[in-house]
Amino acid sequence: MPRFPAVGSREVIRVLVRLGFVLRRQAGTSHAIFRRASDNRRTVVPVHSRKTIKQRTLAAILRDVGIDMDEFRRLLTT
C-alpha cells in the first residue's frame, strides 16, 4: 500500500474543489460536508486548524470521492 502524505484539511479541500465538489454545509467549525452534483458523491472533511488528517480518515475520504492515492498526489501538486 502506498504511503499516505501528511496533509491538512486545506490541501484536501483544495483537491476536492478541483474535482468539482462544493461545500454544502459545515457542522460548526469542525467538519465540512462536500457534495458533487454530477454523481451525487458526498464526503466529510474534518477541519481542525494546524492538524494533519489521519491516514485512515484520508483513505475514507478518497474512497468516498472515488479516487486513488496516485490521483490525489497528482491533484495535490498541480
Secondary structure by P-SEA (a helix, b strand, c coil): ccccccccaaaaaaaaaaacccccccccccbbbbbbccccccbbbbbbccccccaaaaaaaaaaacccaaaaaaaaac
